[in-house]
């Protein structure tokens, strides 16, 4: 890999940075892989230094980058749909980002000097060099992952304000540049999980995880919640069709956007102020991109990440913060589009808070299902997570099933029971 990057990749990186006359003085490539991270791709730290002439004087410039490439493991490539994941992420950085950057001068994505995904003869036997994405290392700007496994209100607000800006660019692009949106953006997206031909292993795991709720919940004294649980239980018999239909329905919403698809704590970097409060956020790992209602990302984030207090008492307030960010970003872009005499700019109607809340009710069960499935894993110990990673290569095995049912312990089980009951009794989502 080192030789390949030196010979094949570095020239493109420095072309991106508009460096044509330079001397490479430092090249360091180091693996960042661990048992719990980099399961579906290899992660490497790349540090470069070059000498360039500035006003006739030699000056040294340093570049801190992260390399993501396909994992040289056929089993994991098949399990994680690596072909689809890298196809989506390169589509994001090569096509979508340049289009969105023209709409607003705001840092929404990591800088990406290199993103290449080659045509391959086999989707399940790819070489690491077949798919490479190289990004700026945002930790050098003070960004880092949240230490909290389950996020408090401050982190949730920061994350959803960022999500609002991201979704705003989709809505603007879709309405003001529909031909470009349909021909260049949508055509390159590939659903990674919920189709007949993709995501079989993940779908199987989700159906298994949801069964943990059915096996442990005692909702007989609450007819409303019990009925909703039984409806969801029936849908698990064909979870793929249920979720595929839900996504398809949501894509017809006026609030349909390019969803991140995996807007979760481990894919969001935060920058903190002097009091260690989250001041801003930026998303990474755009491998599960899909087209659907904003509610898909919203519900996924909230039920996968927010703590009990936020879910039960601050859901509407949180969505208000998201809505304010969405609308303010759209207004900012509309001003510049009006100056460019875009004929569609004056007729665009900004989304109301009520419309977003209604989409959340209609399609929020999407994120609720993910939350029920994976919140216990978030609460699991490092030892439990290592065990799951070791066993996932045989997801139909009894050992893996037992590990899924026990991860996070009683606290994990109680959390999903309470999560489902809250979502139903507070009428947060519709289950039908």
N, C-alpha and C positions, 0 to 999 in steps of 0.2 A: 504493500500500500504506500509506503514512504516514497519509493522510487516512482510510482505512478503519479503521485501528487506533485513531486518535484518536476517531472518531465511534462505530464499532460495537463495538469491543473493550474500550477502557478502562473503560467503565462496569461491564462484567462482571468485569474484573480487580479493581477496587476493591470491588465487591460481595463477591467471594471473600475479600478481606482485611478485610471488615466496615468499610469506610470509606464512609460515606454523605454526610458533610458535609466536603468537602475542596476545596482550590483547587490546580489543576495549575500548578506553577511551572517545571517542566523536562521536556522531551520530546526524547529523542535516539534516533534509529533509524539504525543503520549496518550495512551489509552485511558479513558475515564470509566471503563466498564466495571460493573460490579454484579453481584448475584441478583440484586433487586432492581437495578436500573439498566437500561439498554437491552431489555429483553428482546425487542423486535428489531433493533438496529445497533450497529456499533457506534460508539461515541468516542471522539478523540479530540484532544486539545492541540491546537496548532498555533505556534508562535513564530512570527516571521519578523526579520529586520532587514531593511534594505538601505543602501546608500544612494542618494539622489542629489543632483546639483540644483541648488536654489541660489539664483543671482550669482552664479559662478563659484559658489562655495558648497562643498560636500556636506550633506546633513543626513543624519540617520533617522529613519522612520520605522516605527514598530507597529505590528498588526497582531491583535489577539483574536483568534478565530476558533470556532467549534466545527468539527467535521462529523457529519452523520452519514453513514453508509450502510448498505444492506448487510445483514448478518450472514456469515458464511455457514449457514445451518439450514438444511432443507426442511427439517421438521418445523422449525420455528417460522420459516418463510411461509409454509402452508398454514400453520396455526394462525398467524397474525396477518395474513393476506398482504405480505410485504409488497407485492407487485402493485396492488391498488393503493397502498399507503404512499409509496414513493411517487406513483403517478400523480396523486393528488397534491403532494407537497411541492413537487417541481412545477405543477400547474399554477399553484399559488404564487411562488416566487418569480416564475418566468413571465406569467401572463397577468394574473390578477393584481399583484402588488404594483406593477408599473401603471396599470389603469387607475387604480385607486389613488396612487400618489399624485396623479395629475389633478385630482379633485380637491385635495387639501394638503397644506404644509404642516403635517403633524406626524410624529413618530408613532406609528401603529404596529410596525413589524420590525424585527431585527434586520439590519442590513444584510443582504445576501449577495456576495460577489460571485457565487458559483452554485448552479443547480442543474444537474444533468441526469436524465433517466433514459437509458439506452433501450432500443428495441431488442427484445430477448427472444430466444427460441423456446425457452421453458420458463413459466411463471413461478415454478417451485424449485428451480435449481439455478439460481442466479449467483453471479460472482459479486463480491463487495464493490467492485468498480463499476458495476452496471447501474448503480444508483448512488449518487453522491450529492449531498446538500451541505454547503459551507456557509456559516453564519457568523456575524460578529459576536464576540463574547460579551454579553450584556452585563456580566458581573463586574466588568471594568468600569461600568457607568453606575455602579451601586445597586444594580438589580439582583435579587436573590429569591429563592423559594421561601414561602412562609414556613416558619418552624411549627406552627399549629397544624395538627392533622385535620381538625375540624375548625372551620373559620368563624371568627366572630363578626359582628356587624361592620366594624371598620374595614376589615379585609374584604368582606362581601361587597360593600359599597364601592371600594376602589376597583374591584374586579368587574363589577357590572357597569360602572361608568366607562371603563375601557370597552366592554362588550357593546355598549350603546353606540360608541363612536364607530366601531367595526361594522355593526349592522347598518348604521346610517349610510355608509358609503355604498352598501348593496342597494338600499332603497333608492338612493339618489341615482345611482348608475342604471338601475332597472327602469326607472321612470323617465329619466332625461336622456339616456343613451340606450334605448331598448335593443336596437340591432346589435350593437357592440356587446351588450350584456348577454344576449342569447347566443350569438355566434362565436364569441371569443371566450367567455367565462363559463357559461353553463355547459357547453359541449365538452369541456375538458374534465368535468367532475365525474367521479365514479363512486357509487355507494359501496361502502366497505363491509357492511354487516347484514343489512336487511333486504337481500334479494335471494332468489333461488340459487344463484351461482356463487354467492359470496357469504363469508361470515358464518359458516356452518358451526365451527367450534365455539365461537363467541356466543352464538344464539343458544347453543346447547348449554353452555355454562350459565347464561342468564336464566333460562328456564329452570335449571337446577337450583339456582340461588333463590329465585322467587318462591320455590316450593318450601323453603325454610319458613317463610311467613305463614303459608297455609298449614304447615305441620305444628306451629306453635301458637298462633293467634287464637284467642278465645273471645270472639265478638258476639256470641249469641245474645248477650244482653243489650246489644246495640244493633237493631235490625238494619239500619241504614248502612253501617260499616260491614256487617256480615254479608249483606246482599252484594255490595260492591266487591268484596273479596271473592265471593263465589263467581261473579261475572269474570273477574280477572283470572280466576283459576281455570275457567273454561277456555279462556283465550290462550293459556299456556299450552294447550294441546296443539295449537298451530300459531305459536308466537311470531314466527316469521311473517305470516300473512297479516296478522293483526297490526304489527308495527309497520310493515310495508304500506298497508292501507292508510294508517295514521299519517305517515310521512307524506304520502301522495296527496291526501286531503289537505294537509297543512301547506303544501306547496302551492295550492290554489288561493291561499289567503293573500289579502292585500299586503300583509306584513311578512311575506316570504322573502328570505334573504339567503346569502351564502352563509351557512352555519359553520362554526368552527368544528363542531361534531364531537369534540372531546375537551370541552371547556371545564377543566378540572384543576384542582390545586396544584398538582404536579406539572401542569402545563402553563402555569401563570407565574411570572416573575414580578415581584413587588420592589418598589423603591420606597425607602422610609425617610421620614423627616428627623429632625434632631431629637425628638421625643420618642423615636422608634414607632411612630404611627404610620400606617401605609399612606403614602402620598400619591402614588401612581402605580399603574400595572401595565404589563405588556404580555401578550400571549405568544407561545411557541408551539411547535408540533402540530402543524395543520394537516394531519394525515387522514382525518376522518371527515373531510369536507362533505357537506351535502346541502341540497337546496330544500328549504322548508321554512315554516313559520319561525319567527324569533322565539316563540315559546319553546321550541325544541332545545335551544341553547340555554334559555333562561331556566327552564325546569331542570335540565340536566345539572346545571351548576348548583342550583339551590338545594336540590335533594341529594346531590352527591357531596356537597361541601359545607353547607351552612349548619350551624349548631342548632340545637333544639329550640332555644330561645328565639332565634331569628326566624326559623320556620313557623313557629306557632304564633308569634306576636308581632313580627315586623315584615311579613311577606309583602304587603301592599306598599309599605314605606320603602322597601328595597326596590320594588319595581318602579316606584316614583322616581328614585334616583337614576335608575336605568333610563327611564323615559326622558327625564330632563337632559341627560347627556346625549341621547339619541336626537332629540329635537334641536338642541343647541348646535350640534354638529351639522345637521341638515340645513339649518338656517345659515350657517357660515358658508357652506358650499353653495347654497342657492344664491347668495349675494354675488359670489364670483361667477356663477353660471349666468346670472342675469346680465352682468357686465359683458359677458361673451355673447350676449344676444341669443342664448338658447331659447327657442320658441316654447319649449315645454316647461320652463322654469316657473312662469307666473301661474300656471294651472296646477302645480303640485300641491297636494293637501298634506299637511303634516299629521302624523299619526296621533290620535288622542290616547290619553292614559287608559280610558275605558276600553278602547279597542285592543290594547295590549293585554289588559287584565282578562278580557273575554277570550282572546287567543290562548292565554295561559290556561283558562278553564277548559277550553276545547281540546287542547293538545298537550297539556302539561303532564298527562299520564305517562308520556314518553320518558320524561326525566324521573318521574316517580318510580317507574319500573327499574331504571338504572340505579336509583338510590337504594331501593329495597335489595337489589342484587349485590351492590358493592360497598355500601356504607360499613357493613361488618368487617370487610377487608381493611378499610381505612382504620378501623379501631383495633386491628390485629397486631400482635407483637412481631418483631423482626423475625423471630424464629418461625412463627406461623406463616409469614409471607415467604420465607425461604422454602418452606415445605411445599407451599402451593406452586411456586415456580418449578420445583423439582418434579412435581406430580402432574403438571399441566400437559406434558407430552402424552399422557394417557388419560384424557378427560372423561372417558367412559368407565374408568376403573373405580372400584369401591373405595380405595384409599383417597382418591381425589374428592369423591363425593362426600366422604366423612369429613375431610379437611374443610371443604366449603361450608358444610353445615355447622362446623364448630368454630371457625375463625371469628375472633372478636368476643367469643364466650357469650355468657348470658347478657352482658351489656349490649353486644351487637344485636342479639335477637330482640331484646326489649326496644332497642332504638328503632328497628324497622317496623315493629308492631305499633309503636307510638307514631311513627312517621306516616304510616298508612292511615291510621285512625284520624290524625289531624287533617290530612289532605282531604279525607272524605267528609268528616263532620263539619269542618270549616268551609266546605264547598270550594276548595282551592282548585280541584280538577274534576272533570266528568269522567266516569268510568261506565262505559256502555258497550 
